[in-house]
Amino acid sequence: MIDLYYWTTPNGHKITIFLEEVGLQYTINPVNIGAGDQFKPEFLKISPNNRIPAIVDNEPVDGGAPISVFESGAILLYLVEKTGKLIPQDLRQRTQVLEWLFWQMGGLGPMAGQNHHFSAYAPEKIEYAINRYVNETGRLYGVLNKQLADREFVAGDYSIADIAAYPWIVPYERQSQNLEDFPHLKRWFETIKARPATIRAYEKAEALKTQPLDPDKSRDLLFNQSAKTIQP
């Protein structure tokens, strides 16, 4: 059984999609990041960076004590090692999947995240910052579109490379992107959106929707943290 510490963000969706695809049993422990749940001591024990998602595997393959894992990329790698699914065993194909997984972790996710921040959350609308991250998000969409021009999925067969990238494309309108400009990406996006596991994962997200929170309080919790937040 996997205990998943989760909220309805792109990084959170990666893990529910994977777990639904492979059929691992799991329970969701909601961590409402807009309400400050990520700073609770019990959560920090398994996610010292106070970010979701995180998991606890109560039945690791070595038969030992439960293992906790934080960071979505590390969780995906842990889970593919546990299950042997959604990653190729062939050296060259596996390497390509890992390249695109880290492309998402180091590029698409952070750049789209800054796009969201400066376009939607920042109290001051800074034109340079908005243009910088909207344009960089578009560039990354273009990279992905080119990669998908001659293949169904990002790195051959459907894999964690696709699962990692897809949730960051879901809010494309919020990112000021038009999928009509990226036809190969659009075809890939619609294919993954229609997968039963993806549908189930997003249904679980819908079930966690809560009453609106104080936007100023949530903004402080999400964006106004510093070293003082974590210093003892």
Phi and psi in degrees as GROMACS dihedral restraints (atoms count N, CA, C in turn):
[ dihedral_restraints ]
;  ai    aj    ak    al  type     phi  dphi    fc
    3     4     5     6     1  -101.5    20    10
    4     5     6     7     1   127.7    20    10
    6     7     8     9     1   -93.8    20    10
    7     8     9    10     1   117.1    20    10
    9    10    11    12     1  -105.1    20    10
   10    11    12    13     1   123.0    20    10
   12    13    14    15     1   -98.3    20    10
   13    14    15    16     1   117.1    20    10
   15    16    17    18     1  -145.9    20    10
   16    17    18    19     1   147.3    20    10
   18    19    20    21     1  -140.0    20    10
   19    20    21    22     1   170.2    20    10
   21    22    23    24     1   -86.0    20    10
   22    23    24    25     1    60.8    20    10
   24    25    26    27     1  -113.8    20    10
   25    26    27    28     1   166.8    20    10
   27    28    29    30     1   -54.1    20    10
   28    29    30    31     1   -41.9    20    10
   30    31    32    33     1   -67.0    20    10
   31    32    33    34     1   -34.9    20    10
   33    34    35    36     1   -65.9    20    10
   34    35    36    37     1   -41.2    20    10
   36    37    38    39     1   -62.4    20    10
   37    38    39    40     1   -31.8    20    10
   39    40    41    42     1   -52.1    20    10
   40    41    42    43     1   -44.3    20    10
   42    43    44    45     1   -76.8    20    10
   43    44    45    46     1   -40.6    20    10
   45    46    47    48     1   -64.9    20    10
   46    47    48    49     1   -37.7    20    10
   48    49    50    51     1   -61.4    20    10
   49    50    51    52     1   -47.3    20    10
   51    52    53    54     1   -59.8    20    10
   52    53    54    55     1   -49.3    20    10
   54    55    56    57     1   -62.6    20    10
   55    56    57    58     1   -37.3    20    10
   57    58    59    60     1   -68.6    20    10
   58    59    60    61     1   -37.0    20    10
   60    61    62    63     1   -64.0    20    10
   61    62    63    64     1   -42.4    20    10
   63    64    65    66     1   -93.9    20    10
   64    65    66    67     1   -10.7    20    10
   66    67    68    69     1    77.6    20    10
   67    68    69    70     1    21.7    20    10
   69    70    71    72     1   -71.8    20    10
   70    71    72    73     1   139.3    20    10
   72    73    74    75     1   -72.2    20    10
   73    74    75    76     1   136.4    20    10
   75    76    77    78     1  -153.1    20    10
   76    77    78    79     1   157.2    20    10
   78    79    80    81     1  -120.1    20    10
   79    80    81    82     1   143.1    20    10
   81    82    83    84     1   -96.4    20    10
   82    83    84    85     1   127.4    20    10
   84    85    86    87     1  -109.3    20    10
   85    86    87    88     1   103.0    20    10
   87    88    89    90     1   -64.0    20    10
   88    89    90    91     1   136.0    20    10
   90    91    92    93     1  -124.6    20    10
   91    92    93    94     1    94.2    20    10
   93    94    95    96     1   -75.2    20    10
   94    95    96    97     1    99.9    20    10
   96    97    98    99     1   -71.7    20    10
   97    98    99   100     1   -21.6    20    10
   99   100   101   102     1   -76.2    20    10
  100   101   102   103     1   -17.0    20    10
  102   103   104   105     1  -103.4    20    10
  103   104   105   106     1    -3.6    20    10
  105   106   107   108     1    92.9    20    10
  106   107   108   109     1    13.0    20    10
  108   109   110   111     1   -61.5    20    10
  109   110   111   112     1   -23.9    20    10
  111   112   113   114     1   -69.7    20    10
  112   113   114   115     1    -9.6    20    10
  114   115   116   117     1  -101.4    20    10
  115   116   117   118     1     3.3    20    10
  117   118   119   120     1   -69.1    20    10
  118   119   120   121     1   138.2    20    10
  120   121   122   123     1   -54.7    20    10
  121   122   123   124     1   -38.2    20    10
  123   124   125   126     1   -66.6    20    10
  124   125   126   127     1   -31.3    20    10
  126   127   128   129     1   -76.5    20    10
  127   128   129   130     1   -39.7    20    10
  129   130   131   132     1   -63.4    20    10
  130   131   132   133     1   -21.6    20    10
  132   133   134   135     1   -65.3    20    10
  133   134   135   136     1   -28.9    20    10
  135   136   137   138     1  -108.4    20    10
  136   137   138   139     1   -16.1    20    10
  138   139   140   141     1  -135.7    20    10
  139   140   141   142     1    80.3    20    10
  141   142   143   144     1   -64.5    20    10
  142   143   144   145     1   -14.6    20    10
  144   145   146   147     1   -87.4    20    10
  145   146   147   148     1     7.5    20    10
  147   148   149   150     1    44.7    20    10
  148   149   150   151     1    46.9    20    10
  150   151   152   153     1  -132.0    20    10
  151   152   153   154     1   147.2    20    10
  153   154   155   156     1   -95.7    20    10
  154   155   156   157     1   158.9    20    10
  156   157   158   159     1   -88.7    20    10
  157   158   159   160     1   168.5    20    10
  159   160   161   162     1  -148.0    20    10
  160   161   162   163     1   156.7    20    10
  162   163   164   165     1  -132.9    20    10
  163   164   165   166     1   158.6    20    10
  165   166   167   168     1  -124.6    20    10
  166   167   168   169     1   120.6    20    10
  168   169   170   171     1   -93.1    20    10
  169   170   171   172     1   111.0    20    10
  171   172   173   174     1   -82.2    20    10
  172   173   174   175     1    -8.2    20    10
  174   175   176   177     1  -134.9    20    10
  175   176   177   178     1    64.4    20    10
  177   178   179   180     1   -64.8    20    10
  178   179   180   181     1   157.4    20    10
  180   181   182   183     1   -67.4    20    10
  181   182   183   184     1   -19.2    20    10
  183   184   185   186     1   -83.6    20    10
  184   185   186   187     1    -1.7    20    10
  186   187   188   189     1    75.3    20    10
  187   188   189   190     1     6.1    20    10
  189   190   191   192     1   -89.9    20    10
  190   191   192   193     1  -157.7    20    10
  192   193   194   195     1   -66.0    20    10
  193   194   195   196     1   158.9    20    10
  195   196   197   198     1   -54.1    20    10
  196   197   198   199     1   147.3    20    10
  198   199   200   201     1  -116.2    20    10
  199   200   201   202     1   132.1    20    10
  201   202   203   204     1  -103.4    20    10
  202   203   204   205     1   145.7    20    10
  204   205   206   207     1  -139.5    20    10
  205   206   207   208     1   131.8    20    10
  207   208   209   210     1  -119.9    20    10
  208   209   210   211     1   166.5    20    10
  210   211   212   213     1    79.6    20    10
  211   212   213   214     1   123.1    20    10
  213   214   215   216     1   -61.2    20    10
  214   215   216   217     1   -38.7    20    10
  216   217   218   219     1   -65.3    20    10
  217   218   219   220     1   -42.0    20    10
  219   220   221   222     1   -65.2    20    10
  220   221   222   223     1   -37.1    20    10
  222   223   224   225     1   -64.6    20    10
  223   224   225   226     1   -45.2    20    10
  225   226   227   228     1   -60.7    20    10
  226   227   228   229     1   -42.4    20    10
  228   229   230   231     1   -65.5    20    10
  229   230   231   232     1   -40.3    20    10
  231   232   233   234     1   -61.2    20    10
  232   233   234   235     1   -44.5    20    10
  234   235   236   237     1   -70.6    20    10
  235   236   237   238     1   -33.8    20    10
  237   238   239   240     1   -70.7    20    10
  238   239   240   241     1   -32.6    20    10
  240   241   242   243     1   -67.8    20    10
  241   242   243   244     1   -35.9    20    10
  243   244   245   246     1   -68.6    20    10
  244   245   246   247     1   -41.6    20    10
  246   247   248   249     1  -100.0    20    10
  247   248   249   250     1   -24.0    20    10
  249   250   251   252     1    72.0    20    10
  250   251   252   253     1    16.8    20    10
  252   253   254   255     1  -115.2    20    10
  253   254   255   256     1   152.6    20    10
  255   256   257   258     1    65.1    20    10
  256   257   258   259     1    26.4    20    10
  258   259   260   261     1  -150.9    20    10
  259   260   261   262     1   135.1    20    10
  261   262   263   264     1   -69.9    20    10
  262   263   264   265     1   155.4    20    10
  264   265   266   267     1   -91.2    20    10
  265   266   267   268     1   -24.2    20    10
  267   268   269   270     1   -61.7    20    10
  268   269   270   271     1   133.7    20    10
  270   271   272   273     1   -56.9    20    10
  271   272   273   274     1   -48.8    20    10
  273   274   275   276     1   -69.9    20    10
  274   275   276   277     1   -41.6    20    10
  276   277   278   279     1   -67.1    20    10
  277   278   279   280     1   -40.3    20    10
  279   280   281   282     1   -62.8    20    10
  280   281   282   283     1   -41.8    20    10
  282   283   284   285     1   -61.2    20    10
  283   284   285   286     1   -39.8    20    10
  285   286   287   288     1   -66.2    20    10
  286   287   288   289     1   -40.5    20    10
  288   289   290   291     1   -59.3    20    10
  289   290   291   292     1   -44.5    20    10
  291   292   293   294     1   -65.8    20    10
  292   293   294   295     1   -37.3    20    10
  294   295   296   297     1   -56.5    20    10
  295   296   297   298     1   -47.3    20    10
  297   298   299   300     1   -76.9    20    10
  298   299   300   301     1   -27.4    20    10
  300   301   302   303     1   -62.4    20    10
  301   302   303   304     1   -46.9    20    10
  303   304   305   306     1   -73.1    20    10
  304   305   306   307     1   -27.0    20    10
  306   307   308   309     1   -59.3    20    10
  307   308   309   310     1   -44.3    20    10
  309   310   311   312     1   -66.2    20    10
  310   311   312   313     1   -45.4    20    10
  312   313   314   315     1   -64.7    20    10
  313   314   315   316     1   -37.9    20    10
  315   316   317   318     1   -96.5    20    10
  316   317   318   319     1   -14.8    20    10
  318   319   320   321     1  -124.2    20    10
  319   320   321   322     1   -73.5    20    10
  321   322   323   324     1   -57.2    20    10
  322   323   324   325     1   -47.0    20    10
  324   325   326   327     1   -63.5    20    10
  325   326   327   328     1   -55.8    20    10
  327   328   329   330     1   -61.8    20    10
  328   329   330   331     1   -39.9    20    10
  330   331   332   333     1   -71.1    20    10
  331   332   333   334     1   -42.5    20    10
  333   334   335   336     1   -66.0    20    10
  334   335   336   337     1   -34.4    20    10
  336   337   338   339     1   -63.0    20    10
  337   338   339   340     1   -41.9    20    10
  339   340   341   342     1   -67.6    20    10
  340   341   342   343     1   -35.2    20    10
  342   343   344   345     1   -56.5    20    10
  343   344   345   346     1   -51.0    20    10
  345   346   347   348     1   -57.4    20    10
  346   347   348   349     1   -44.5    20    10
  348   349   350   351     1   -63.3    20    10
  349   350   351   352     1   -53.6    20    10
  351   352   353   354     1   -74.8    20    10
  352   353   354   355     1   -25.8    20    10
  354   355   356   357     1   -83.2    20    10
  355   356   357   358     1   -33.9    20    10
  357   358   359   360     1  -117.7    20    10
  358   359   360   361     1   -32.7    20    10
  360   361   362   363     1  -106.1    20    10
  361   362   363   364     1   -32.8    20    10
  363   364   365   366     1   -60.0    20    10
  364   365   366   367     1   130.7    20    10
  366   367   368   369     1   -65.5    20    10
  367   368   369   370     1   -24.9    20    10
  369   370   371   372     1  -112.7    20    10
  370   371   372   373     1   125.9    20    10
  372   373   374   375     1   -83.2    20    10
  373   374   375   376     1   105.0    20    10
  375   376   377   378     1   -98.4    20    10
  376   377   378   379     1   109.7    20    10
  378   379   380   381     1   -58.1    20    10
  379   380   381   382     1   -43.4    20    10
  381   382   383   384     1   -60.1    20    10
  382   383   384   385     1   -45.9    20    10
  384   385   386   387     1   -65.8    20    10
  385   386   387   388     1   -42.7    20    10
  387   388   389   390     1   -61.2    20    10
  388   389   390   391     1   -48.8    20    10
  390   391   392   393     1   -62.6    20    10
  391   392   393   394     1   -40.9    20    10
  393   394   395   396     1   -57.2    20    10
  394   395   396   397     1   -48.7    20    10
  396   397   398   399     1   -84.5    20    10
  397   398   399   400     1   -29.4    20    10
  399   400   401   402     1   -64.1    20    10
  400   401   402   403     1   -44.6    20    10
  402   403   404   405     1   -66.0    20    10
  403   404   405   406     1   -41.1    20    10
  405   406   407   408     1   -68.5    20    10
  406   407   408   409     1   -36.6    20    10
  408   409   410   411     1   -60.9    20    10
  409   410   411   412     1   -43.6    20    10
  411   412   413   414     1   -61.5    20    10
  412   413   414   415     1   -39.2    20    10
  414   415   416   417     1   -61.3    20    10
  415   416   417   418     1   -42.9    20    10
  417   418   419   420     1   -68.1    20    10
  418   419   420   421     1   -36.0    20    10
  420   421   422   423     1   -58.9    20    10
  421   422   423   424     1   -41.2    20    10
  423   424   425   426     1   -63.8    20    10
  424   425   426   427     1   -39.6    20    10
  426   427   428   429     1   -60.6    20    10
  427   428   429   430     1   -45.7    20    10
  429   430   431   432     1   -67.4    20    10
  430   431   432   433     1   -40.7    20    10
  432   433   434   435     1   -60.1    20    10
  433   434   435   436     1   -43.4    20    10
  435   436   437   438     1   -63.9    20    10
  436   437   438   439     1   -41.5    20    10
  438   439   440   441     1   -61.9    20    10
  439   440   441   442     1   -33.5    20    10
  441   442   443   444     1   -87.9    20    10
  442   443   444   445     1     2.9    20    10
  444   445   446   447     1   -63.9    20    10
  445   446   447   448     1   -30.5    20    10
  447   448   449   450     1  -125.3    20    10
  448   449   450   451     1    21.4    20    10
  450   451   452   453     1  -152.8    20    10
  451   452   453   454     1   155.3    20    10
  453   454   455   456     1   -73.1    20    10
  454   455   456   457     1   -41.0    20    10
  456   457   458   459     1  -125.0    20    10
  457   458   459   460     1   173.0    20    10
  459   460   461   462     1   -62.0    20    10
  460   461   462   463     1   -41.3    20    10
  462   463   464   465     1  -132.2    20    10
  463   464   465   466     1    45.1    20    10
  465   466   467   468     1   101.8    20    10
  466   467   468   469     1  -117.4    20    10
  468   469   470   471     1   -73.7    20    10
  469   470   471   472     1   161.6    20    10
  471   472   473   474     1   -56.8    20    10
  472   473   474   475     1   133.1    20    10
  474   475   476   477     1  -154.1    20    10
  475   476   477   478     1  -177.1    20    10
  477   478   479   480     1   -64.6    20    10
  478   479   480   481     1   -19.1    20    10
  480   481   482   483     1   -64.0    20    10
  481   482   483   484     1   -40.8    20    10
  483   484   485   486     1   -71.2    20    10
  484   485   486   487     1   -43.5    20    10
  486   487   488   489     1   -61.9    20    10
  487   488   489   490     1   -37.5    20    10
  489   490   491   492     1   -68.6    20    10
  490   491   492   493     1   -38.7    20    10
  492   493   494   495     1   -82.2    20    10
  493   494   495   496     1   -37.2    20    10
  495   496   497   498     1   -53.8    20    10
  496   497   498   499     1   -49.1    20    10
  498   499   500   501     1   -62.4    20    10
  499   500   501   502     1   -22.3    20    10
  501   502   503   504     1   -81.9    20    10
  502   503   504   505     1   -12.1    20    10
  504   505   506   507     1   -92.3    20    10
  505   506   507   508     1   -24.1    20    10
  507   508   509   510     1   -50.2    20    10
  508   509   510   511     1   -46.0    20    10
  510   511   512   513     1   -86.8    20    10
  511   512   513   514     1    43.9    20    10
  513   514   515   516     1   -62.3    20    10
  514   515   516   517     1   -35.9    20    10
  516   517   518   519     1   -66.2    20    10
  517   518   519   520     1   -40.2    20    10
  519   520   521   522     1   -62.4    20    10
  520   521   522   523     1   -26.8    20    10
  522   523   524   525     1   -88.9    20    10
  523   524   525   526     1     7.1    20    10
  525   526   527   528     1    60.2    20    10
  526   527   528   529     1    41.5    20    10
  528   529   530   531     1  -118.0    20    10
  529   530   531   532     1   150.8    20    10
  531   532   533   534     1  -119.7    20    10
  532   533   534   535     1   115.3    20    10
  534   535   536   537     1   -63.8    20    10
  535   536   537   538     1   -20.7    20    10
  537   538   539   540     1   -63.7    20    10
  538   539   540   541     1   -21.7    20    10
  540   541   542   543     1   -78.4    20    10
  541   542   543   544     1   -10.6    20    10
  543   544   545   546     1  -133.2    20    10
  544   545   546   547     1    74.9    20    10
  546   547   548   549     1   -62.5    20    10
  547   548   549   550     1   -36.6    20    10
  549   550   551   552     1   -70.6    20    10
  550   551   552   553     1   -40.9    20    10
  552   553   554   555     1   -62.8    20    10
  553   554   555   556     1   -42.1    20    10
  555   556   557   558     1   -61.1    20    10
  556   557   558   559     1   -44.0    20    10
  558   559   560   561     1   -61.2    20    10
  559   560   561   562     1   -44.6    20    10
  561   562   563   564     1   -61.5    20    10
  562   563   564   565     1   -44.8    20    10
  564   565   566   567     1   -59.7    20    10
  565   566   567   568     1   -47.0    20    10
  567   568   569   570     1   -66.8    20    10
  568   569   570   571     1   -33.7    20    10
  570   571   572   573     1   -63.6    20    10
  571   572   573   574     1   -46.9    20    10
  573   574   575   576     1   -70.6    20    10
  574   575   576   577     1   -38.2    20    10
  576   577   578   579     1   -57.8    20    10
  577   578   579   580     1   -34.0    20    10
  579   580   581   582     1   -84.4    20    10
  580   581   582   583     1    -8.1    20    10
  582   583   584   585     1   -65.5    20    10
  583   584   585   586     1   137.2    20    10
  585   586   587   588     1   -56.0    20    10
  586   587   588   589     1   -38.5    20    10
  588   589   590   591     1   -65.3    20    10
  589   590   591   592     1   -38.5    20    10
  591   592   593   594     1   -64.2    20    10
  592   593   594   595     1   -44.1    20    10
  594   595   596   597     1   -60.1    20    10
  595   596   597   598     1   -45.9    20    10
  597   598   599   600     1   -62.9    20    10
  598   599   600   601     1   -40.2    20    10
  600   601   602   603     1   -62.2    20    10
  601   602   603   604     1   -44.1    20    10
  603   604   605   606     1   -74.7    20    10
  604   605   606   607     1   -25.6    20    10
  606   607   608   609     1   -65.1    20    10
  607   608   609   610     1   -38.0    20    10
  609   610   611   612     1   -64.4    20    10
  610   611   612   613     1   -35.3    20    10
  612   613   614   615     1   -65.4    20    10
  613   614   615   616     1   -43.0    20    10
  615   616   617   618     1   -59.9    20    10
  616   617   618   619     1   -35.9    20    10
  618   619   620   621     1   -68.1    20    10
  619   620   621   622     1   -17.0    20    10
  621   622   623   624     1   -96.1    20    10
  622   623   624   625     1     1.2    20    10
  624   625   626   627     1   -59.9    20    10
  625   626   627   628     1   135.8    20    10
  627   628   629   630     1  -119.6    20    10
  628   629   630   631     1   176.4    20    10
  630   631   632   633     1   -65.2    20    10
  631   632   633   634     1   148.7    20    10
  633   634   635   636     1   -58.1    20    10
  634   635   636   637     1   142.2    20    10
  636   637   638   639     1  -100.7    20    10
  637   638   639   640     1   167.0    20    10
  639   640   641   642     1   -62.4    20    10
  640   641   642   643     1   116.0    20    10
  642   643   644   645     1   -63.4    20    10
  643   644   645   646     1   -35.0    20    10
  645   646   647   648     1   -68.1    20    10
  646   647   648   649     1   -41.9    20    10
  648   649   650   651     1   -64.2    20    10
  649   650   651   652     1   -44.7    20    10
  651   652   653   654     1   -63.4    20    10
  652   653   654   655     1   -39.7    20    10
  654   655   656   657     1   -62.0    20    10
  655   656   657   658     1   -41.7    20    10
  657   658   659   660     1   -63.6    20    10
  658   659   660   661     1   -42.2    20    10
  660   661   662   663     1   -65.1    20    10
  661   662   663   664     1   -36.6    20    10
  663   664   665   666     1   -86.0    20    10
  664   665   666   667     1   -33.5    20    10
  666   667   668   669     1  -126.6    20    10
  667   668   669   670     1    -8.2    20    10
  669   670   671   672     1  -113.5    20    10
  670   671   672   673     1    39.9    20    10
  672   673   674   675     1   -94.8    20    10
  673   674   675   676     1   154.3    20    10
  675   676   677   678     1  -145.5    20    10
  676   677   678   679     1  -174.1    20    10
  678   679   680   681     1   -58.0    20    10
  679   680   681   682     1   -30.3    20    10
  681   682   683   684     1   -63.4    20    10
  682   683   684   685     1   -24.8    20    10
  684   685   686   687     1   -62.4    20    10
  685   686   687   688     1   -35.1    20    10
  687   688   689   690     1  -111.1    20    10
  688   689   690   691     1    -7.6    20    10
  690   691   692   693     1   -69.6    20    10
  691   692   693   694     1   138.7    20    10
